Amino acid sequence: MLLFKLKSRFFLIFLLLFIGQGVVYAQSDEKEGRNNFAMYTKSGDFTVLEKARKFSDNAYKDHRDSIAYKNNLLRALVYSSLAVADSNRKLKYTKDPIEEAKFALSRLNDNQLNYENEAQIIYIHRKLSNAYLILGKRALNNNKLEEAYNNFKEVDAFSKSGINVKHNLSVLSSRLDKPEEAVNYYKDYLESLNKLSPENVLILADLYSKAGNPTEQLNTLLDGLDVFPNNKDILFEAINIYADNGSYDAVIPLISVAHELDPENIKLNYLAGYAYEIIGNRKLAAQYYETVIKLDDNNYDGNYELGLLFLKDYISDTTNVENFELAEKYLLKANEIDPNSENALKSLAVLYEKSADIIQYERVKNQLNQNTFN
């Protein structure tokens, strides 16, 4: 019995010594790995990083070792560095260095230790961010948009705004038909800028348009005008939106500013004439249409709209010969510019019918019929 107890005690002591020795080895591997990694951060020597990896792997073999905070911290430091330093993966890995580093990082759950090792954890995040940035750029160069998008999202998550990829994510979101994400990423990007540009305003407005949000599109342009009141591109874009919506009373206040900036813009002058005509200011409408014709005598819209104004004047007073002559002049010019336009011919038909000019009326009607059957 005594002999059995002695043997048991000897076995227990041997077992404890063996376990203790294993712990010492693990601690030694972790310490050597930490020393080599510190040397790598100073020298940038890749072979030193390889040594740090070997020690880290040795310190991570057993389950007990793999849950130790120090071992996971070292592993995350080493493999996040390898993810960048060996971006072409020349070394052989069981799992990709990014995945190894992320797994080790996920095991750093002690808040107090995380606080004490904050600088190292920031380093790990920065390296992982750079690793994903390399992959994102590579995917983008190969036109793998979805892959690039996913990698840049990881950059954004790990960089903590240290690397601004919001612009890239906005562009990729738009190209991948994710319009709402494109808007949100671009807004985040704008917040990072020290100074806003007119181009930024126009891009955000366009993204809102693609996202099917015309209200915010217009609001963005109007806010842009508060900052850049004399920017033609923003101004004209806002005018076009109002015009497309039929809000011509809202167009009028912007027209005068736009006209001062670009007085010889034919489209702008035509739009101004049309807006004033819609709100009932016939005099200003005629002036703008006349400006269109002065700038381009062969402009169909200017001649047609001016002819219509005089046609309406003549219909209200068929005794006014001058209105008849002016209506005929501009409508005939419009017909000459575009012989296939039914609008000009129909207007001429009304003019000749009201003036009881049967010969011209029949001529115009015949031309209309020919256009219909051609």
Secondary structure by P-SEA (a helix, b strand, c coil): caaaaaaaaaaaaaaaaaaaaaaaaaaaaaaaaaaaaaaaaacccaaaaaaaaaaaaaacccccccccaaaaaaaaaaaaaaacccccccccccccaaaaaaaaaaacccaaaaaaaaaaaaaaaaaaaaaaaaaaaaaaaacaaaaaaaaaaaaaaaacccccaaaaaaaaaaaacaaaaaaaaaaaaaaacccccaaaaaaaaaaaaaaccaaaaaaaaaaaaaaccccaaaaaaaaaaaaaacaaaaaaaaaaaaaaaccccaaaaaaaaaaaaaacaaaaaaaaaaaaaaaccccaaaaaaaaaaaaaaaaaccccaaaaaaaaaaaaaaaaaccccaaaaaaaaaaaaaacaaaaaaaaaaaaaaaaac
